[in-house]
């Protein structure tokens, strides 16, 4: 999750100097939306796969969301895959921008299904930004994946930063074989304050909409009992290790592991052999 994703909030902060000391945070100014619907471009992904001489089949896919809008993504099948992964990316992390993550996950090896969120990247803009509709779409994505990837491999849900809250919600509703949280969030209030300028604390406060205040990933993880892998970079400043440690501590799962990757930051955790080996071990434990 890049800090530029919070630009609308920071712009609102400047307005506080004139209009007051409270910034209203809503789904409209928190959840990333692309300026326009993009065309799928997997050139960088294909170049990486070719460079590593890995056999992979990729195709574009689409479903219709609960608001009637098209949600688009990709299905990537790797030779020798050991698992199926449904990926819920970070806020502002679209397929076109982050195709390298596909390759890093695929190199485990694993099959991946990843849809851009409504209004982001290659997906159409929705009629509204209600989180409950976003979560319904996420469950439809998982159902699509289980229908298309019918095999004997474990089905995992993998979430990244804000996507970890979505991933955990779907895991509670759909009972996958395992849940992976990368750079996880605990709740949105803490996330927003921690990603705001340090000198702003005494000038302003953030007022989250009721729908955003309801996003409590610690509570969700605390009720999820399935296998859990939590991965975070040691130097992650956006979703720091303390978040992942909280989630690991509240988790009642018997099969759980917390991996803090030495030297890694927010966007490069899976480039570490430590993270890949932990992922492979997690799959073997299922």
N, C-alpha and C positions, 0 to 999 in steps of 0.2 A: 504494500500500500504506500504510494508516494504521497509526500506532504502536499503536493499540488492538488491532490484529490480534495483537500480541505480548503482550497482557495475560496470558494463561496463563503465559508464560515469566517475566514480571515478578513475578507472584504467587509463582511458584516461587522467584524470587530472594529475596523476603522470608523465605521458609521457610529459606533458606540460613543466615540469621543464627542460627537455632536448631539446624538439623540438619547443617550442614556447608558446604563451599565448592564443591560441584560441582552444576551443574544439568543434568539429562538432557533433551536436546531430541529429541523424537520426532515422527513425522508427526501423531500425535494432538494434540500441544500446539502445533504450528507451523502446520499447514494449517487455514485458517479453516473453521468449520462454523457454519451458521445455527442458531439455537435451534429452529426448525421450518421445514418446507417452506413457502415463500412462494407467493402467487398472483401471476402476472405482472401488472405494472402499468406501462403505457407512456404514461400520461397526460402526463408531462413531455416525453417524446420527441415525441409527437404535437403538443403545443403548440409546440415549437421548429420542427418541420417546417412547421406551418401558418403560423407567424409569418414564416418565410423564403420562403413560397410555393413550396415544393419538392414536386414530385410523387414520392411514395414509397409502396411497397406493403410491408406488414409482416405476418408471420404467425408463430404459435408453432409450434415443431417439437420432436421428441423422438426419441431413440434409446434402446436398451437397452444398458447398460454390461456389462462382462465379469463383474460380480458380480450381474447380474440386476436391478439398480436402474435406474429411469428417469432419464435425463439430459435436461434440457429447455433449450431456447434459443429464439432468434428468427432468422428469415431476413428481411433487409431489402434490398429492391431499389430502387435510385435510378434515376431517369430520366437517361439519358446516361452511365451508369456506364462507367468506363474500366478497371476491374479488379474482381476478386473477392477479398475478404479473409476469411480464417478467423482469428477473433480469440481469443486465449487471454489472458484478463484477469489482473489482479493478484490477490494473495492478499487476499480480503475484498472485492474489487470485483465486486459482483454486477450483473446486468442491471438490476434495479429501482433500485439505488443509483446506477448510472453510465450511465443511458440516454443522457445527453448525449454520451458518447463515441461512441455509435452514430451520432449526428447529425453529429459532427465528422468522423468517417471517411467517412460517406456523402456529405458535402458536397465530397469530393475531386473528382468523385463516384466512388463505388464501391458495389458490392453487398457486404453483410456477413452472415456466419453466425457467431453467438456463442452458445455453450452455457455455462451456469453449471457450475462444477465439481461433482462428486458431493458431496452434503451441503451445498452452498452455494446460497443463493437459492432458485430454483424447482426445483432438482434434488433427487431423493430421496437420503436418506442411504445410503451403501454399507455392506456388511457389515464391511468393514475399511478401513484407511487406508494400505494398502501403495502406495508410489509407483509400483511397476511396474504395478499395476492402473490407476492414474491415467493413466499414459503409454499404456497399451493403449487406454483410453477416448479419449484425445486423438487417437490415430491413427484410431479409428473416426469421430470427429467430422470429421476431414479427409476421410476416404473418403466420408462422407455429403455433404460440401460439393461434392466433385468430381463426385459423381453427380447432385446437384440443380442445380448451376450449370454446366450444359453450354453453353458459348458460346465465342467466340473471344477472350475477354478473359484476360489473365494472371491466374494464381492465386497469391495471396500469403498468407503466414502472418505474422501480426502478434502479437507477444507483449509483455506489459507486466509489469514487475518480475519477480516469481517466475514469471510466465507466459512470460518470455523463455527460461527453461531448458526449459520444455515445448515452446515453439515451435521452438527449435533442434533438440531431439530429433526432433520430427515432421519437420522439414525434412530432416534427415539420412536419415530412413527413407522419405520420400515424394517428395523432389525437386521442390518447387514451383518456380514461375517466379521467386520472390524471397522474401526473408526480411526482416522489419522488426522491430527490437528497440527498444523504448521504455522508458527508465529501466531498463536491463538490470542483471542480477546477474552476478557472476563465480563465486562459490561461496557456500554457505550459512553457513559459519563466519564469513567476513568480514562478510556481511550482518547476522548476529545481533549480533556484537560492535559493529559500527558503529551499530546501532540500540538499543544498551543504554546506560544511564546511565554517563557518563564516569567517575564515582567508583566504579563497581562493579568495574573491572578488577583492582584489587588485592585485592578481597574474594572473587572467585569466578572460576570458569572454566566454560565450557559444553562439555558432552560430547554430541556429535551421534551419533544412531544410525547404524549402518553404511549404511543405505539413504539417509540424508540426506547423509552424508559423500561418497557416491558422486556427488552432484549437482555436476558441475564444468562450468559453462557455458563457461569459457575453453577447456577441452579440446574441447568440442563445436564451438564457433565455429572453433577452430583446425583442424578437419577438414571444415568446411563450405566448399565452393568456389563455391557459387552466388551470384547477386547479393545484396548485403547493404546495408541502410540502417540506421544506428544513430542514434537520436534521443534527446536527453536535455536536461533543463532546466539552465541554468547554475546555478540556485540550488536544485537538487534535493538535499536533505539525506538522503533515505532511500536512494536509489540514486544517489550522486553521480557527476558526470562522469568521475571517475577510473576507475570501473567500465567505462563505455562506451569510454574511451580504451584500456584494456587489451584489450578485445574487438576493437576496430578494429585494434590493432597485431598481434594474433595471427592475424587473419583472412587466409587465403591467397586470398580472392576477388579477381578482377581488377576486377569491377564492385562497388565498395564506397564508401560515403560516411559520414562522421561529421558530424552536425549538432548543435552545442551551442547551444540556443536562449537568447539573451540575456534575462535577467530572468525566465525561466520556472522554475516549481517542479515538484514531482513530478506533480501531477494536472492541470496546465493547459498542457502542452507543445503539444498539437494546437490550442489556441486561437490560436496564433501564426501569422501569414501565412508566416513563415519556414519553419516546419515543414510547413505545407500545400504550399508551393511546392516544397520538397525532396521531398516525397512524390510530387507530380505529376511532377517531373523524373525520379524513380526509375522510375515506371511507364513513362514515355516511353522510358527506356533499355533496357527489357526486350525 
